[in-house]
């Protein structure tokens, strides 16, 4: 393996690699920047994937479903509930309806008020859930029939708040991907600055190398290899720390149902493994651009 690294020009004993001094502030700056940016990229990536799952889950949970809220005096609540169920059973476009039990309604309120909510002492409305066919139903017509047969019933087809929730989740996912792009740009900028500083500090060495016949491709390649390897090493450490941080986050159940859990799921755990490779590509491109630009200045 060591011999292979030397032959390919990436080994620590290769002549090109030894051109760049192994000490200086650019050593820790490049590694630290790559590690920190990769650490943040892990969380940005987890946020993007979690937001995608959240949007899909909300869309699936609310698609083709609606509820009717029945608010009536206690002595009329049962009669109006039966009237609503009978009405839904004869409404075109609806193929299933049921009244939620007290336990189900308590479970809906539990995330907001806790498990000790005194439901029995509260005058809660009765909820009726129904599912529509693919062709849909006439919502306006259903509202008019409900107003005539069950004055205390109100139709909620979820469109008021389903769309804002889905849009919010989609924008959160977009924000995560935008954060990844900004992290990549910041990494490229920092490595460019570090490479420029190293090239400027070694200007005399570069002039001597040119005097003995070294070509710019050879000199630039030396800096590119060293900075790329530094970035890969730092990014690998940052990736490991980022994944460890994700593992320490609470799960969705432990968080009380509000969070989806920022952890990766299934194949998503393999995605952070590509971050060091992306960091290497960014470092390679940034250092190569900076090296040739600086070499032209030193001509």
C-alpha positions in Angstrom: 0.0 0.0 0.0 2.8 2.4 0.9 4.6 1.6 -2.4 1.4 2.2 -4.3 0.9 5.6 -2.7 4.5 6.6 -3.6 4.0 5.5 -7.2 0.8 7.4 -7.6 2.3 10.6 -6.2 0.2 10.6 -3.0 2.7 8.9 -0.7 4.3 10.9 2.1 7.8 9.9 0.7 7.1 11.1 -2.9 9.3 13.9 -4.2 6.3 16.0 -5.1 4.7 15.6 -1.7 7.9 16.7 0.1 8.0 20.0 -1.8 5.4 21.5 0.5 6.7 22.0 4.1 4.6 19.8 6.5 4.5 22.5 9.2 2.8 25.8 9.6 -0.6 27.3 10.4 -2.0 26.0 7.1 -1.7 22.4 8.4 -4.2 22.8 11.2 -6.3 25.4 9.4 -7.0 23.1 6.5 -7.8 20.1 8.6 -9.8 22.0 11.1 -11.9 23.8 8.5 -12.6 20.6 6.6 -13.5 18.8 9.8 -15.8 21.6 11.1 -17.5 22.1 7.8 -18.1 18.3 7.4 -19.5 18.2 11.0 -22.0 20.9 10.1 -22.7 19.2 6.7 -23.8 16.0 8.5 -26.4 17.9 10.5 -27.5 19.9 7.4 -27.9 16.6 5.5 -29.8 15.1 8.4 -32.1 18.1 8.4 -32.8 17.9 4.7 -33.6 14.2 4.8 -35.7 14.6 8.0 -37.6 17.5 6.4 -38.3 15.3 3.3 -39.6 12.5 5.5 -41.8 15.0 7.4 -43.3 16.4 4.2 -44.1 13.0 2.9 -45.6 11.8 6.2 -47.8 14.9 6.5 -48.9 14.6 2.9 -49.7 10.8 3.2 -51.5 11.3 6.6 -53.8 14.0 5.4 -54.4 12.9 1.8 -58.0 11.8 1.1 -59.0 12.3 4.7 -61.2 14.8 6.5 -63.0 15.3 9.8 -66.3 16.7 11.0 -66.4 18.4 14.4 -69.7 18.2 16.2 -70.3 20.7 18.9 -73.7 20.3 20.6 -75.3 20.0 24.0 -74.6 16.7 25.7 -78.2 15.5 25.3 -78.0 16.1 21.5 -74.5 15.0 20.8 -75.2 11.3 20.3 -78.2 12.1 18.0 -76.2 14.5 15.8 -73.3 12.1 15.6 -75.6 9.4 14.3 -77.1 11.9 11.8 -73.7 12.8 10.6 -72.7 9.2 10.1 -75.9 8.4 8.2 -75.4 11.5 6.0 -71.8 10.5 5.2 -72.9 7.0 4.3 -75.1 8.4 1.6 -72.7 11.0 0.3 -71.1 10.2 -3.1 -67.4 10.2 -3.0 -67.1 9.0 0.6 -66.5 5.3 1.3 -65.8 5.2 5.1 -66.7 7.2 8.2 -66.4 6.6 11.9 -66.7 8.5 15.2 -63.5 8.8 17.2 -63.6 7.3 20.7 -62.8 9.2 23.8 -59.4 7.4 24.0 -58.5 8.5 20.5 -59.5 12.1 21.1 -57.5 12.0 24.3 -54.5 10.8 22.4 -54.9 13.7 19.9 -54.7 16.2 22.8 -52.0 14.5 24.8 -49.0 15.9 22.9 -50.4 19.4 23.6 -51.7 19.1 27.2 -50.0 16.0 28.6 -51.5 12.6 29.6 -53.3 14.0 32.7 -55.8 16.1 30.8 -59.2 15.7 32.6 -61.2 14.9 29.4 -64.2 13.7 31.4 -64.7 17.1 32.9 -64.4 19.0 29.6 -67.1 19.5 27.1 -65.1 18.3 24.1 -66.7 18.2 20.6 -67.2 14.8 18.9 -64.9 14.1 16.0 -66.0 12.1 13.0 -63.3 10.9 10.5 -64.1 9.9 7.0 -62.1 8.9 3.9 -62.9 10.1 0.4 -62.6 8.3 -2.9 -60.1 9.2 -5.5 -62.7 11.2 -7.3 -63.4 13.3 -4.2 -66.7 14.7 -2.9 -68.7 17.9 -3.1 -67.4 19.7 0.0 -69.8 22.7 -0.4 -72.8 20.4 -0.8 -71.8 18.4 2.2 -71.5 21.6 4.3 -75.1 22.6 3.3 -76.5 19.1 4.2 -74.6 19.2 7.5 -76.0 22.6 8.3 -79.6 21.3 7.7 -79.3 17.9 9.5 -76.7 18.6 12.2 -76.4 22.3 13.0 -73.5 21.7 15.4 -71.3 19.9 12.7 -68.4 21.7 11.0 -66.5 20.1 8.1 -62.7 20.4 8.2 -61.1 19.0 5.0 -57.6 19.9 6.2 -56.8 22.1 3.3 -56.5 25.2 5.5 -53.5 23.8 7.3 -52.3 20.9 5.2 -50.7 23.0 2.5 -48.9 25.4 4.9 -47.4 22.4 6.8 -46.3 20.7 3.6 -44.8 23.9 2.2 -43.0 24.6 5.5 -41.4 21.1 5.4 -40.4 21.5 1.7 -38.8 24.9 2.5 -37.0 23.4 5.5 -35.6 20.7 3.2 -34.6 23.4 0.7 -32.9 25.3 3.5 -30.9 22.2 4.4 -29.6 21.8 0.8 -28.8 25.5 0.7 -26.9 25.1 3.9 -24.9 22.3 2.3 -24.1 24.5 -0.6 -23.0 27.3 1.6 -20.8 24.9 3.7 -19.1 23.7 0.5 -18.5 27.3 -0.6 -17.1 28.2 2.8 -14.8 25.2 2.7 -13.6 26.1 -0.7 -12.9 29.7 0.3 -11.0 28.7 3.5 -8.8 26.2 1.6 -8.2 28.7 -1.1 -6.9 31.2 1.5 -4.8 28.5 3.2 -3.3 27.4 -0.1 -2.5 31.0 -1.1 -0.9 31.6 2.2 1.2 28.5 1.8 2.2 29.4 -1.7 3.1 32.9 -0.7 5.2 31.6 2.3 7.1 29.3 0.0 7.6 31.7 -2.9 11.4 31.4 -2.6 11.2 27.6 -2.6 9.0 27.8 -5.8 11.6 30.0 -7.5 14.4 27.6 -6.7 12.3 24.7 -8.0 11.8 26.6 -11.2 15.5 27.2 -11.5 16.3 23.5 -11.3 13.7 22.8 -14.0 10.5 22.0 -12.1 7.4 22.7 -14.1 4.3 24.5 -12.7 2.3 21.3 -13.1 4.7 19.5 -10.7 4.7 22.3 -8.2 0.9 22.8 -8.2 0.4 19.1 -8.0 2.5 19.0 -4.8 0.3 21.6 -3.1 -2.9 20.1 -4.4 -2.0 16.6 -3.1 -1.0 17.9 0.3 -4.1 20.1 0.8 -6.4 17.4 -0.5 -5.1 14.8 1.9 -5.3 17.3 4.8 -8.9 18.0 3.8 -9.8 14.3 3.6 -8.3 13.6 7.0 -10.1 16.5 8.6 -13.4 15.7 6.8 -13.2 12.1 8.0 -12.9 13.1 11.6 -15.7 15.7 11.2 -17.9 13.1 9.6 -17.4 10.6 12.5 -18.0 13.3 15.1 -21.1 14.4 13.2 -22.6 10.9 13.0 -21.8 10.4 16.7 -23.7 13.6 17.4 -26.7 12.5 15.4 -26.8 9.2 17.4 -27.0 11.2 20.6 -30.2 13.1 19.5 -33.5 11.9 21.0 -35.8 9.8 18.8 -39.2 11.1 17.7 -41.0 9.1 20.4 -38.7 10.3 23.1 -39.3 13.9 22.0 -43.0 13.6 22.5 -44.2 13.3 18.9 -43.3 16.8 17.7 -39.9 16.0 16.2 -39.4 13.5 13.5 -35.9 12.7 14.7 -32.9 14.2 12.9 -31.3 10.8 12.7 -30.7 9.0 9.4 -32.9 6.1 8.5 -32.1 3.0 6.4 -29.7 3.8 3.5 -29.5 7.3 4.8 -26.8 6.2 7.2 -24.5 5.6 4.2 -24.9 9.2 2.9 -22.4 10.9 5.3 -19.7 8.5 3.9 -19.6 10.6 0.7 -18.9 13.8 2.5 -15.1 13.2 2.8 -15.0 12.5 -0.9 -16.9 15.7 -1.6 -14.5 17.6 0.7 -11.6 16.1 -1.2 -13.1 17.2 -4.5 -13.7 20.7 -3.2 -10.2 20.9 -1.8 -8.7 19.6 -5.0 -10.5 22.2 -7.2 -9.9 25.1 -4.8 -6.2 24.3 -4.3 -5.6 23.7 -8.0 -7.2 27.0 -9.0 -5.3 28.9 -6.2 -2.0 27.2 -7.1 -2.0 28.1 -10.8 -3.3 31.6 -10.1 -0.5 32.2 -7.5 2.2 30.6 -9.8 1.2 33.0 -12.6 1.7 35.9 -10.1 5.2 34.6 -9.2 6.3 34.3 -12.8 
